[in-house]
Amino acid sequence: MTTISIETLESRLGGTPPRMLRSMKAVWWATQALRREILGFRFNYPMETVPAAGPRESRHYYIYSHSLFFDAMVLNLQGVPLHRSRHFGETYNPAYIAWYGLVSLERFLRGLDSAGCDTFLKQVDWLVTGGVPGHGGSVIWPYTFDWQEGYCLLKAPWVCAMAQGLAMSALVRGYRITGHEHLLDICRAATRVFEKNVEDGGVRTLERGYVLYEEYPAYPLPRVLDGFLFSLLGLYDISVETCDPRISQLFADGIGGLKHRLEFWNYRNKWSWYGSHGYLCPPHYHNLNCLLLSVLGRLTGDETLKRYAELWNQKDLSVMDKLEIFLVFTITKNWARIRLPRN
């Protein structure tokens, strides 16, 4: 099936009245989403763990994918990605910038892109200048657009555990390449939001005394897993690099909360739920959850994390399991479209 881009659609409809154009663009975006989710549903997603990541001297990141998140990015003239969305147009997303840098660095380390290290350092420079001083000596990379996630509405500017984690991971590797101490200073300051509860402008929540870090820190909590896992890897990186007991404790607290809450994301020991939204993860998010969890299991040696990563590993799924997951995903995702608020 051939499709046209949103730019082509806009150019062809140049004389269309604005209200009608908005409606036609909304239909275009909805069609693309359904096409991707149903016709494009694939259990295998191009994503892999990187075993060389983890040691203090390593420049590798823990996972690598040449596809993940890239369908939502366009590069500006300076080679920094912009996040493109039907909700807000184009703007900077600090998590995507850090991710783009980490993937570029991995491509350089694999000999796939001779300019990959320079591209990575360009993203590090953006993260340095894009970090904003927060309360209590913290540094945050705020999102500058309003966002509806499930039933909660985040009003700009808002902080995100995933963005903080990926930015810290990128800056740690920037330090390992350049030796610039100010990069670690920024990382230390970035960990401060993990000490503060959501009510106080941080990303931490407590459940029965256990700590969790929120990708979307607003109520009712969306509790999306991959952002939590990315944040833990960022804390792990800065903990390993600095040997700071305060940061090591933040990481340990998060691991304890993750183990306590893992069953919340578990669908019949086969797949993962997309947080509290009431629908199964699409394949790319499920694979991401599985790989990130396996990495954290490897780094910590924790058997609970390893067990869930193995349960969610799709290599053991039968044909009937796959059919069940596809049908449950399709039904629950489209029902969520009807009942959940939208931007």
C-alpha positions in Angstrom: 0.0 0.0 0.0 1.4 3.4 -1.0 1.0 6.4 1.3 1.7 10.0 1.0 3.6 12.1 3.6 1.8 14.8 5.6 3.9 17.4 3.7 2.6 16.1 0.4 -0.9 16.2 1.7 -0.6 19.8 2.8 0.9 20.9 -0.5 -1.9 19.2 -2.5 -4.6 20.8 -0.3 -3.0 24.3 -0.3 -6.3 26.0 -1.1 -8.5 24.1 1.3 -10.2 26.1 4.1 -8.3 25.8 7.4 -11.1 23.9 9.3 -11.4 21.3 6.5 -7.6 21.0 6.3 -7.4 20.3 10.0 -10.0 17.6 9.7 -8.3 16.0 6.7 -5.0 16.0 8.6 -6.6 14.4 11.6 -7.9 11.6 9.3 -4.4 11.2 7.8 -2.8 10.8 11.2 -5.5 8.4 12.4 -5.1 6.3 9.2 -1.4 6.2 9.7 -1.8 5.0 13.3 -4.2 2.2 12.4 -2.1 1.1 9.4 1.0 0.9 11.6 -0.7 -0.9 14.5 -2.7 -3.4 12.5 -1.2 -4.0 9.1 2.2 -3.2 10.4 2.0 -5.4 13.6 5.2 -7.5 13.8 6.3 -9.5 16.8 10.0 -9.0 15.8 11.2 -5.5 16.1 14.8 -4.4 15.1 16.2 -3.8 18.5 19.0 -5.5 20.4 21.0 -5.4 23.7 24.6 -4.3 23.7 26.6 -6.7 26.0 29.7 -4.3 26.0 27.7 -1.6 27.8 27.9 -1.3 31.6 31.5 -1.1 32.7 32.8 2.2 33.8 35.1 2.6 30.8 32.5 1.6 28.2 31.1 4.1 25.7 28.4 1.8 24.5 24.7 2.2 25.5 22.7 -0.8 26.6 20.3 -1.2 23.6 20.6 -0.3 20.0 17.9 0.1 17.3 18.1 1.9 14.0 14.3 2.2 14.0 13.1 3.0 17.6 11.6 6.5 17.8 13.0 7.6 14.5 9.6 7.7 12.8 8.8 10.7 15.0 12.0 12.6 14.3 13.1 15.1 11.7 16.6 16.8 11.8 16.9 20.5 12.0 19.6 22.4 10.0 22.1 21.8 12.8 21.6 18.1 12.9 19.6 18.0 16.1 16.3 16.0 16.0 12.9 17.6 16.3 10.0 15.6 17.6 7.1 15.7 15.1 3.6 15.1 16.4 0.1 15.8 15.2 -0.7 17.3 18.6 2.0 20.0 18.7 3.8 20.1 15.4 7.6 20.1 15.8 9.5 20.8 18.9 12.6 19.6 20.8 12.2 16.4 22.9 15.2 15.9 25.2 14.7 12.2 25.4 14.8 11.8 21.6 17.9 14.1 21.4 19.7 11.9 23.9 18.6 8.7 22.2 19.6 10.0 18.8 23.0 10.8 20.2 23.5 7.4 21.8 22.4 5.6 18.6 24.9 7.7 16.6 27.7 6.9 19.0 26.9 3.2 18.8 27.0 3.4 15.0 30.4 5.0 15.3 31.7 2.4 17.7 30.5 -0.4 15.3 32.2 1.3 12.3 28.9 2.1 10.6 29.2 5.9 10.6 32.6 7.7 10.8 30.8 10.9 11.8 28.7 9.2 14.5 30.9 10.5 17.4 30.7 14.1 16.2 26.9 13.7 15.8 26.8 12.3 19.4 28.8 15.2 20.8 26.5 17.7 19.0 23.6 16.2 21.0 25.6 16.4 24.2 26.2 20.1 23.5 22.4 20.6 23.1 21.8 18.8 26.4 24.3 21.0 28.1 22.7 24.2 26.9 19.1 22.8 27.1 19.4 21.9 30.8 17.4 24.3 33.0 18.2 25.0 36.7 15.4 23.7 38.9 14.6 23.9 42.6 17.2 22.7 45.2 20.2 22.9 42.8 18.6 20.4 40.3 19.0 20.5 36.5 16.0 19.4 34.3 15.3 19.0 30.6 11.7 20.3 30.5 9.1 19.5 28.0 7.7 22.7 26.5 4.3 21.5 25.3 1.2 20.3 27.1 0.6 16.6 26.9 -2.4 14.3 27.6 -1.2 10.9 28.7 -4.1 8.6 29.6 -6.3 10.4 32.1 -3.6 12.8 33.2 -2.8 16.2 31.7 0.8 17.5 31.9 1.1 21.3 31.5 4.3 22.7 30.2 6.9 22.9 31.4 7.1 19.4 32.9 9.9 17.0 33.8 10.2 13.4 32.7 12.1 10.5 34.3 12.9 9.0 30.9 14.4 12.3 29.6 16.4 12.7 32.8 17.7 9.2 32.5 18.6 9.2 28.8 20.2 12.7 29.1 22.4 11.5 32.1 23.4 8.4 30.1 24.4 10.5 27.2 26.4 13.0 29.3 28.2 10.3 31.1 29.4 8.9 27.8 30.3 12.5 26.7 32.5 12.7 29.8 34.1 9.4 29.0 35.0 10.7 25.6 36.0 14.3 26.4 36.9 14.2 30.1 35.0 17.4 30.7 34.0 17.4 34.4 31.1 19.8 34.0 29.2 17.0 32.3 29.3 15.0 35.5 28.3 18.1 37.5 25.2 18.4 35.4 24.4 14.7 35.9 24.7 15.0 39.6 22.3 17.9 39.6 19.9 16.0 37.3 19.5 13.2 39.9 17.9 15.7 42.3 14.5 15.3 40.8 14.6 11.6 41.7 14.7 12.6 45.4 11.5 14.7 45.1 7.9 13.5 45.0 5.7 14.4 42.1 3.8 16.8 44.2 7.0 18.8 44.8 8.0 18.9 41.1 10.0 15.7 41.1 9.5 12.3 39.4 9.3 10.1 42.5 6.2 8.3 43.8 5.8 5.9 46.7 3.6 2.8 46.8 3.5 1.0 50.1 6.9 2.4 50.9 8.5 1.4 47.6 9.9 4.0 45.2 9.0 4.4 41.5 10.2 7.0 39.0 7.6 8.4 36.6 7.9 9.1 32.9 4.7 11.1 33.2 4.7 12.6 36.7 1.1 13.6 37.1 -2.1 12.1 38.5 -3.8 9.7 37.8 -0.4 8.1 37.2 0.1 6.6 33.7 2.9 4.3 35.1 4.5 3.7 31.7 7.3 1.1 32.2 9.9 1.9 29.6 10.5 5.5 30.9 11.0 4.1 34.4 13.6 1.6 33.1 15.5 4.2 31.1 15.6 6.4 34.2 17.1 3.6 36.2 19.9 3.1 33.6 20.7 6.8 33.8 21.0 6.5 37.5 23.1 3.4 37.2 25.5 5.2 34.8 26.1 8.2 37.0 26.4 5.9 40.1 29.1 3.8 38.4 30.9 6.9 37.1 30.9 8.9 40.4 30.6 6.2 43.1 28.3 8.6 44.9 26.4 6.7 47.6 23.5 9.1 47.4 23.0 8.3 43.7 23.6 4.6 44.3 20.8 4.6 46.8 18.5 6.3 44.4 19.2 3.5 41.9 18.7 0.8 44.6 15.5 2.3 45.7 14.2 2.3 42.1 15.1 -1.3 41.6 13.3 -2.2 44.8 10.2 -0.4 43.5 10.5 -2.0 40.1 10.5 -5.5 41.6 7.6 -4.7 43.9 5.5 -3.4 41.0 6.5 -5.6 38.0 3.4 -7.8 38.2 1.3 -4.7 37.4 2.8 -4.6 33.9 2.5 -8.4 33.4 0.0 -9.9 31.0 -0.4 -13.6 31.6 3.3 -14.2 31.7 3.4 -13.5 28.0 3.4 -9.7 27.3 3.4 -6.3 29.0 0.7 -3.7 29.6 1.2 -0.1 28.5 1.1 1.2 32.0 -2.4 2.0 33.4 -3.9 2.7 30.1 -5.7 -0.6 29.9 -4.2 -1.9 26.6 -1.3 -4.1 25.7 2.0 -2.6 24.6 2.5 -2.5 20.8 5.4 -4.7 19.8 8.1 -2.0 19.8 7.3 -1.0 23.4 7.0 -4.5 24.6 10.3 -5.5 23.1 11.8 -2.4 24.6 10.4 -3.3 28.0 11.8 -6.8 27.7 15.3 -5.8 26.6 15.6 -3.0 29.2 14.5 -5.3 31.9 17.0 -8.0 30.8 19.8 -5.4 30.9 18.9 -4.3 34.4 18.8 -8.0 35.4 22.3 -8.5 34.0 23.6 -5.3 35.8 22.1 -6.1 39.1 22.1 -9.9 39.0 18.6 -9.8 40.4 16.6 -13.0 39.6 13.2 -11.4 39.7 14.1 -9.0 36.9 15.7 -11.8 34.9 12.6 -14.0 35.4 10.2 -11.4 34.0 12.5 -10.6 31.1 12.5 -14.3 30.2 8.7 -14.6 30.6 8.2 -11.7 28.2 10.7 -13.0 25.7 8.6 -13.7 22.7 10.8 -16.6 21.4 8.7 -19.0 23.4 5.3 -17.8 22.2 3.2 -20.3 20.3 1.1 -19.4 17.3 -2.0 -19.3 19.5 -0.2 -17.0 22.0 0.6 -14.6 19.2 -2.9 -14.6 17.9 -4.2 -13.9 21.4 -1.8 -11.0 21.9 -2.6 -9.5 18.6 -6.4 -9.7 19.2 -6.2 -8.4 22.8 -3.9 -5.6 21.7 -6.2 -4.6 18.8 -9.3 -4.6 20.9 -7.9 -2.9 24.0 -6.0 -0.3 22.1 -9.0 0.8 20.0 -11.3 0.7 23.1 -8.7 3.0 24.8 -9.0 5.4 21.9 -12.7 5.7 22.6 -12.6 6.1 26.4 -9.3 7.9 27.1 -9.0 11.7 26.7 -7.0 12.9 23.8 -5.0 16.1 23.1 
